[in-house]
Amino acid sequence: MRGLSDHCPLVLAADEEDWGPRPSRMLKCWRDVPGYKVFVREKWNSFQFDGWGGFVLKEKLKGIKTALKEWHTAHTRNLPSRIEALKVQLAALD
């Protein structure tokens, strides 16, 4: 009986898969940044597309994704130097 096994080997493939573009990402901490909600609302309302509802929604989401990437880059630019400046201000208060 020792030669028999009830295990079935599995063959796994590790080929590279192309799942398309990365989905958009919204970080919860962005909601706390002053002006975020107004920015999103104004951008959303500024997009005008004609077509059926699904198409309009897809195009608006695409536009918001691009706008949020730019907004995120603008708000995180020079972040380390801004943090250091705030640390200096805090140290001056002590």
Summary of the structure (lengths in Angstrom):
residues: 94
radius of gyration: 24.5
end to end distance: 78.7
largest distance: 79.9
contacts: 135
relative contact order: 0.08
helix: 59%
strand: 0%
